[in-house]
């Protein structure tokens, strides 16, 4: 099997590296949402007894990593590479978690696409035999993101209807040769930018990248939407998910009810999250909680998981730039038992 | 040949992916330094006709990438993956350069270790046959880094003797199956932190990671320093380089005059750069200018290139955290002609 066809953005992993263990840790609001029972741990207090939300975010990532290792039955010294990142400047949550882990570490920045980016690079490392075990992880925290990207929480700013709510959550997956969930292929996204400038509408900014990656995946693999049981985007929210459907349809790709979005699922309408959840931790916690759980329960056999990121910074917005987006996808399959 | 021995941090690339083209673009101060003639392009004006230094930094990275592609004889659509990152929040220089390139893109954050991180992931992608051509690149800009990490330039703050000067520069390398420089192996670093809190002494903060990665490389490969012609660290500067020598010596590894540091080479003593150069662009421009040039001239046949990063953020410093460091290394060889 060719690992990559000329001109394709999708790479195939002939050995299908496995997700051997996974875990999610989320904040209180996420725990009260419709998926609350599917996470491994729901925090009572999103400060976690730390002195700052930034330290809590790091702690949450470490906890998710520890739980995933425990579930995969390995100790920290069994990790060959940690691949991780987060939304904070200089990805401090991931880097400080890597300091505690004390294993080889490669820092990533894909904004909210990081869960898929870490899985695809981890699968590459395992399939290529450069590692026997990889830890792929990411996180976000409402209170750190809000004050870094937007306004001090104390200001109590009103939110736009198209705004999203950054998920307080972390997800971690352990890749090994053996395990129940296979990573079959990965589609590496291009940066797409249709000129959205409204930083309160990230879903619209990310939709073109999401649609492009979906179109590339189906073109590269020759598959049709009905060949997968579930197509999941990361954190487009209600607005971005609708736009993604429309952009795909314009190109002849019809996504039916098998297409869902983590950001549109994680909060209930009465939770005041407006267009839905966002942040690296959104798709990371939903994948490493609800979604892989559904695969284990036999509800889903083949799932295309695509995490989506908006590559803006407060500086680029102030300098009048539009908001580029990116989306990476991995095709997951539950092995036949 | 095994790609990775159990417990090792060094991975071997049996097909030895090649650096087929490379280029460097630097600012005026770097051009006036001792290595000035070895860069592909020296800017007259580090604003490059843009409206902001951030836009100039992005432009500089795109120029380095274009030059490297030209030298490798490929067009943008020949790039299977762009692997890049930089020092700015949300790695906007790399992500906005990726938007112009319009090819599959994976964003990295390794602070000033990014050149080595991108080369090692690119070599993994090529050796594992997931890509035929990878663009590995990074950059930094004195004026963007200064105002993001330290103070407004207009303030004219005094600098400590141990301070370093962020290099205005970009470096890009094109990896392909054929080409003059082989990437033989890579050593993935762990985060090391010996408790340095002084953000005006990054060299001291990074030295433990540099020493650890060097020790791991020699332990993993069974090589001795005399087996390589040159050992190069990224941007430790005078202070960090001296400490790295001492830390290695304490562990029985003696580094003689074949060990140099890009940050200690790029500026002359009278250029007022104190402990030396720093920033992702420091080792990136020196590698993709002077060092690969020396390999082509036959002066160096085998070189261990190790880029070093300090994983702090202004927030972690304000929150009383120490400064973690990381270092990744790649072993390069000039193929026999």
Interface residues (C-beta under 8 A of the other chain):
Chain A: X3 X4 X6 X9 X11 X51 X52 X54 X55 X80 X81 X85 X88 X89 X90 X91 X92 X95 X96 X98 X99 X101 X102 X103 X104 X105 X106 X107 X108 X109 X110 X111 X117 X121 X124 X125 X127 X128 X129 X130 X131 X132 X188 X189 X190 X191 X193 X311 X312 X313 X314 X315 X316 X319 X321 X324 X326 X328
Chain B: X3 X4 X6 X9 X11 X51 X52 X54 X55 X80 X81 X85 X88 X89 X90 X91 X92 X95 X96 X98 X99 X101 X102 X103 X104 X105 X106 X107 X108 X109 X110 X111 X117 X121 X124 X125 X127 X128 X129 X130 X131 X132 X188 X189 X190 X191 X193 X311 X312 X313 X314 X315 X316 X319 X321 X324 X326 X328
